[in-house]
Amino acid sequence: MQTSFATRPARGSAVALAALLVATQPLGAQQSADGTAPQASYDTPPGFQEMAADKLPAVVGVLSTAPPRETGPVPGPSLPPGFEEFFGDRMPQPPRGPMRAQGSGFFVSADGYAVTNNHVVQGAQSVEVVLRDETRLEAEVVGTDPATDLALIKVETDETHPFVDWGASDDLQIGEWVVAIGNPFGLRTTVTAGILSARSRDIRSGPYDDFLQTDAAINSGNSGGPLFNAEGEVVGVNTAIFSPSGGNVGIGFAIPSRVAQDVVADLQDEGQVDRGYLGVRLQPVDADLADALDLPEEATDGALVAEVTDDSPAAEAGLRPGDVITGIEGEEIEDARALSFAVAELESGSEVPVTLLREGETRELSVTIGQQPATLFAAAPPPPQDPEPEPNEARLGVSVAPVDRELRARADLPDDISGLFVAAIDAGTPAARAGLRQGDVLTSADGADLTDVGGLRDAAESALDAGDPLLLRVFRNGSHSFVAVRLGEGTED
C-alpha cells in the first residue's frame, strides 16, 4: 500500500448500532488574583448513556449477499510434476462463493424504512436487517443513489419500529460534539464520540461531495450508521475514512443530513433521485487557463466546459468545449463544483438561462434541463499501458506519436479519438508542470485539431512567440479536459 492516505468506504460487519452527542458548555471567565488576563474554562461533556439507550433500538445491522464474481481465475494450488496428464495444468477448483457485505443502518420511519450506504447493498440479491436483539428480518432495496452513496431499504414486517429524527447539519459548528454509532470490525453497538472537525469536505469520491468531517472513531463496519448531534438527531450518515491502513486515524466523513434527507425522500417517493442534467464535463479555471482562453484579467470564477455530451441538453443549446459558465438561472457560479450542485437541484424539463464567456465575450443561452441518466457514474476505463514512444517535442517536454490503428488497439482508445498519444513526459518541463501524463491523447492545440507532431510544434511556437500559454485539449480516462501549458520557463531547447 502507498504511504499516502487513501479514501476508503467504512465497510465491514454490522449489527445493531446507535449514536449520541452532547455539546460542551462554556463557563464564565474567572478573574485571576494577580490581575492577569482571565482564562476561560469549560465544562466537560456529560455522559452519553441516556441518549444511547434511547437511540440504540433504531440502529440496525445490514447484511447483503450478491452473486459471485465470474471474472478472473480462481486461486488454487499447483499440481505436483507428473499429475498434469490426469487433472490438467491445475488442481480442480471449488466454485466461487457469493459476495457478502456487512454494514450499518437506521430506521427513519415506524413502518420499517431504513437508511444505509449504497456500497453496502450494491448488486445485492438478498438483504437482511439485524435488530439489536439479533432478530433478522428480510428487507428489500427501495432505491439507491450511487452519486451520494446512499440507499433506502425496507423490512418486510407488520410490526412498528423505533426510528430516529433528522437534524439540521447546516446548524452544526466546528468543534461541536458529535457521536457515531456502528459495528467496527464486527464489535456490536459501538458508540464513539468526537467533534465536528470540518464542513463541506470534497474528497473526490463523487460528484456531490459535501462531507462533514469528524474525529469520532469510524472504522470498517460503520458504513451507513448515523452521526448524531447533541439533541440526538441524525446530522450525518457515516460513509468513508481517510486511512493508510484501513483503521481509524481520526479522519472520518459523513454525508450531511441536508443532502441525505432529500435523497431519502426521493428514493421513498420514486425509487430514484431526480436531478437536473446539463451534459457537460467541467473543470476549474486557473490563471493560466484564463489567459489561454482570452478571459478578462484575473477572471478565474466559473466552470470551464471541457466536454459536451452528444445529444445532451448542453449540446442542443449550443454549448461548446472552451465555454466558461459564469451563471445559471440568474445565480453566479463560482466554480465547477458549484455548477454541479446548482444543476442537480433544477427540475428536469425547466428552461433556464445560462451565462457564459466564449472567446472573451459574454453570452447567454437558454437550456432545457434534462433528467440525469442513471448510468452517468459508470467507472471510466483504465489508462492505456506500454505506449510506443515517438518523436520528442523538446519545448513542451513530451514524446508523442500520432494515433494510428495499431496504437489505438494497444492503448484501447475509442474509435472516435484521434490526435497525438503522449508516450513519455520529461521531468521538470512545462508539460510536467502542467500535469500532462503518459497515456494522454492531445486532441487539439489552441482550438486546432492535432494530426501530426508538426501541428503541435507549430502551435507551441506560436504560443511562445505571443507570450501566451498553449491551450491543449486532452483525452484521459474516457473523457476530455483542457490543460494550459506555460512555455519558455526553464525548458531546454
QUIQUI-V602281 format. One record per pair of residues at least 24 apart in sequence whose ideal C-beta (glycine too) atoms are under 8 Angstrom apart, sorted by the first residue. I is the first residue (numbers start at 1). J is the second residue. Records with the same first field share a line. If there is no record, write none. Layout:
I: J ; J
This chain:
1: 244 ; 245
2: 244
3: 244
4: 244
5: 242 ; 243 ; 244 ; 249 ; 251
6: 242 ; 243 ; 244
7: 203 ; 204 ; 205 ; 240 ; 241 ; 242
8: 220 ; 240 ; 241 ; 242 ; 243 ; 246
9: 117 ; 119 ; 149 ; 223 ; 239 ; 240
10: 182 ; 218 ; 219 ; 220 ; 221 ; 222 ; 223 ; 238 ; 239 ; 240 ; 241 ; 252
11: 101 ; 102 ; 103 ; 119 ; 120 ; 220 ; 221 ; 223
12: 102 ; 103 ; 183 ; 184 ; 185 ; 186 ; 219 ; 220 ; 221 ; 222 ; 223
13: 61 ; 102 ; 183 ; 185 ; 186 ; 220 ; 221
14: 60 ; 61 ; 62 ; 63 ; 102 ; 103 ; 104 ; 105 ; 120 ; 130 ; 182 ; 183 ; 221 ; 223 ; 224 ; 225
15: 60 ; 61 ; 130 ; 132 ; 134 ; 183 ; 186 ; 188 ; 189
16: 56 ; 57 ; 59 ; 60 ; 61 ; 130 ; 131 ; 132 ; 133 ; 134 ; 183 ; 188 ; 189
17: 56 ; 59 ; 60 ; 61 ; 104 ; 105 ; 106 ; 181 ; 182 ; 183 ; 188 ; 189 ; 190 ; 222 ; 225 ; 226
18: 52 ; 55 ; 56 ; 57 ; 58 ; 59 ; 181 ; 189 ; 191 ; 226
19: 52 ; 55 ; 59 ; 179 ; 180 ; 181 ; 191 ; 225 ; 226 ; 227 ; 228 ; 234
20: 48 ; 51 ; 52 ; 55 ; 179 ; 181 ; 191 ; 193 ; 228 ; 232
21: 48 ; 51 ; 177 ; 178 ; 179 ; 193 ; 228 ; 229 ; 230 ; 231 ; 232
22: 46 ; 48 ; 51 ; 177 ; 230
23: 176 ; 177 ; 230
24: 177
45: 177 ; 193
48: 179 ; 191 ; 193
51: 179 ; 228 ; 232
52: 181 ; 191
54: 232
55: 164 ; 181 ; 226 ; 228 ; 232
56: 132 ; 181 ; 189
57: 131 ; 132 ; 162
58: 106 ; 107 ; 161 ; 162 ; 163 ; 164
59: 104 ; 105 ; 106 ; 107 ; 132 ; 164 ; 181 ; 182 ; 189 ; 225 ; 226
60: 104 ; 105 ; 106 ; 107 ; 114 ; 129 ; 130 ; 131 ; 132
61: 102 ; 103 ; 104 ; 105 ; 129 ; 130 ; 183 ; 188
62: 102 ; 103 ; 104 ; 105 ; 114 ; 116 ; 120 ; 121 ; 127 ; 128 ; 129 ; 130 ; 139 ; 153 ; 224
63: 100 ; 101 ; 102 ; 127 ; 128 ; 129 ; 130 ; 136
64: 100 ; 101 ; 102 ; 103 ; 120 ; 121 ; 124 ; 126 ; 127 ; 128
65: 98 ; 99 ; 100 ; 124 ; 125 ; 126 ; 127
66: 98 ; 99 ; 100 ; 101 ; 122 ; 123 ; 124 ; 125
67: 98 ; 99 ; 123 ; 125
68: 95 ; 96 ; 97 ; 98 ; 99
69: 96 ; 99
70: 96
98: 125
99: 123
102: 183 ; 186 ; 221
103: 221 ; 222 ; 223 ; 224 ; 225
104: 181 ; 182 ; 183 ; 221 ; 222 ; 223 ; 224 ; 225 ; 238
105: 129 ; 153 ; 224 ; 225
106: 163 ; 164 ; 224 ; 225 ; 226 ; 234
107: 161 ; 162 ; 163 ; 164
108: 163 ; 164 ; 166 ; 264
109: 161 ; 163
110: 160 ; 161 ; 162 ; 163
111: 154 ; 160 ; 161
112: 137 ; 139 ; 154 ; 155 ; 156 ; 157 ; 159 ; 161
113: 142 ; 152 ; 153 ; 154 ; 268
114: 139 ; 152 ; 153 ; 154 ; 155
115: 150 ; 151 ; 152 ; 224 ; 237 ; 260 ; 264
116: 150 ; 151 ; 153 ; 223 ; 224
117: 149 ; 150 ; 151 ; 223 ; 224 ; 237 ; 239
118: 144 ; 145 ; 146 ; 148 ; 149 ; 150 ; 151
119: 149 ; 223
120: 151 ; 223 ; 224
121: 151 ; 153
122: 146 ; 151
127: 153
129: 153 ; 155
132: 189
142: 267 ; 268 ; 271
143: 266 ; 267 ; 268 ; 270 ; 271 ; 272 ; 273
144: 267
145: 263 ; 266 ; 267 ; 272 ; 273
146: 206 ; 377
147: 206 ; 207 ; 208 ; 273 ; 275 ; 376 ; 377
148: 206 ; 208 ; 255 ; 259 ; 260 ; 263 ; 273
149: 205 ; 206 ; 239 ; 240 ; 255
150: 237 ; 255 ; 260 ; 263 ; 264 ; 267
151: 224 ; 267
152: 264 ; 267 ; 268
164: 226 ; 228 ; 232 ; 233 ; 234
165: 232 ; 233 ; 234
166: 233 ; 234 ; 235 ; 257 ; 260 ; 261
167: 228 ; 229 ; 231 ; 233 ; 234 ; 235 ; 257
168: 233 ; 235 ; 257 ; 258
169: 212 ; 235 ; 236 ; 256 ; 257 ; 258
170: 256 ; 258
172: 196 ; 199 ; 212 ; 229 ; 235
174: 198 ; 199
176: 229 ; 230
177: 230
178: 212 ; 214 ; 216 ; 227 ; 228 ; 229 ; 235 ; 236
179: 216 ; 227 ; 228
180: 214 ; 216 ; 217 ; 218 ; 222 ; 225 ; 226 ; 227 ; 228 ; 238 ; 252 ; 254
181: 225 ; 226 ; 228
182: 218 ; 219 ; 221 ; 222 ; 223 ; 225 ; 238
183: 221 ; 222 ; 225
184: 217 ; 218 ; 219 ; 220 ; 221 ; 222 ; 248
185: 219 ; 220 ; 221
186: 221
187: 221
192: 216 ; 217 ; 218
194: 250
197: 251
199: 256
201: 253
202: 337
203: 240 ; 242 ; 253
205: 240
206: 377
207: 340 ; 377
208: 259 ; 340 ; 341 ; 344
210: 255 ; 256 ; 259 ; 341
211: 239 ; 240 ; 253 ; 254 ; 255 ; 256
212: 236 ; 253 ; 254 ; 255 ; 256
213: 251 ; 252 ; 253
214: 252 ; 253 ; 254
215: 250 ; 251 ; 252
216: 252
217: 248 ; 250 ; 252
218: 248 ; 252 ; 253 ; 254
219: 247 ; 248
220: 246 ; 247
222: 252
227: 254
233: 257
236: 260
272: 374
273: 372
274: 347 ; 348 ; 371 ; 372
275: 343 ; 344 ; 345 ; 371 ; 372
276: 343 ; 344 ; 345 ; 346 ; 347 ; 348 ; 350 ; 369 ; 370 ; 371 ; 372
277: 312 ; 313 ; 343 ; 348 ; 369 ; 370 ; 371 ; 372 ; 373 ; 376
278: 312 ; 313 ; 314 ; 319 ; 343 ; 367 ; 369 ; 370
279: 308 ; 309 ; 312 ; 313 ; 314 ; 315 ; 370
280: 305 ; 306 ; 307 ; 308 ; 309 ; 312 ; 314 ; 319
281: 305 ; 306 ; 307 ; 308 ; 309 ; 479 ; 480 ; 481
282: 306 ; 325 ; 336 ; 339 ; 340
283: 336 ; 481 ; 482
284: 335 ; 336
285: 324 ; 335
286: 484
288: 434 ; 469 ; 484 ; 485 ; 486
289: 469 ; 471 ; 482 ; 484
291: 468 ; 469 ; 484
292: 446 ; 468 ; 469 ; 470 ; 471 ; 484
293: 322 ; 324 ; 357 ; 360 ; 471 ; 482
294: 359 ; 360
295: 324 ; 357 ; 360
296: 357 ; 360
299: 324 ; 357
301: 326 ; 332 ; 333 ; 334 ; 335
302: 326 ; 333 ; 334 ; 335 ; 356 ; 357
303: 333 ; 335 ; 336 ; 338 ; 339
304: 336 ; 482
305: 356
306: 473 ; 479 ; 480 ; 481 ; 482
307: 479 ; 480 ; 481
312: 370
313: 367 ; 368 ; 369 ; 370
314: 367
316: 368
317: 354 ; 365 ; 366 ; 367 ; 368
318: 365
319: 354 ; 356 ; 365 ; 367
320: 358
321: 473 ; 480 ; 482
322: 358 ; 447 ; 482
323: 356 ; 357 ; 358
324: 356 ; 357 ; 358
325: 354 ; 355 ; 356
326: 355 ; 356 ; 357 ; 362
327: 353 ; 354 ; 355
328: 352 ; 353 ; 354 ; 355
329: 353
343: 369
344: 372
348: 372
380: 477 ; 478 ; 479
381: 412 ; 477 ; 478
382: 477
383: 437 ; 439 ; 476 ; 477
384: 410 ; 411 ; 412 ; 413 ; 439
385: 411 ; 439
386: 410
387: 411 ; 421 ; 422 ; 423 ; 438 ; 439
388: 423
389: 423 ; 424
390: 423 ; 453
391: 453
393: 453 ; 456 ; 457 ; 460
394: 491 ; 492 ; 493
395: 430 ; 457 ; 460 ; 461 ; 464 ; 487 ; 488 ; 491 ; 493
396: 429 ; 430 ; 431 ; 456 ; 460 ; 470 ; 485 ; 487 ; 491
397: 425 ; 426 ; 428 ; 429 ; 430 ; 431 ; 432 ; 491
398: 422 ; 423 ; 424 ; 425 ; 426 ; 429 ; 431 ; 436
399: 423 ; 424 ; 425 ; 426
400: 442 ; 453 ; 456
402: 451 ; 452 ; 453
403: 441
411: 439
413: 441 ; 475
417: 441 ; 443 ; 475
418: 443 ; 449 ; 451
419: 443 ; 444 ; 449 ; 450 ; 451 ; 475
420: 450 ; 452 ; 453 ; 456
428: 490
429: 491
430: 485 ; 486 ; 487 ; 488 ; 489 ; 491
431: 485
433: 486 ; 489
434: 483 ; 484 ; 485 ; 486
435: 483
436: 472 ; 474 ; 483 ; 485
437: 476
439: 476
440: 474 ; 475 ; 476
441: 474 ; 475 ; 476
442: 472 ; 473 ; 474
443: 473 ; 474 ; 475 ; 480
444: 472 ; 473
445: 470 ; 471 ; 472 ; 473
446: 470 ; 471
447: 471
460: 487
463: 487
464: 488
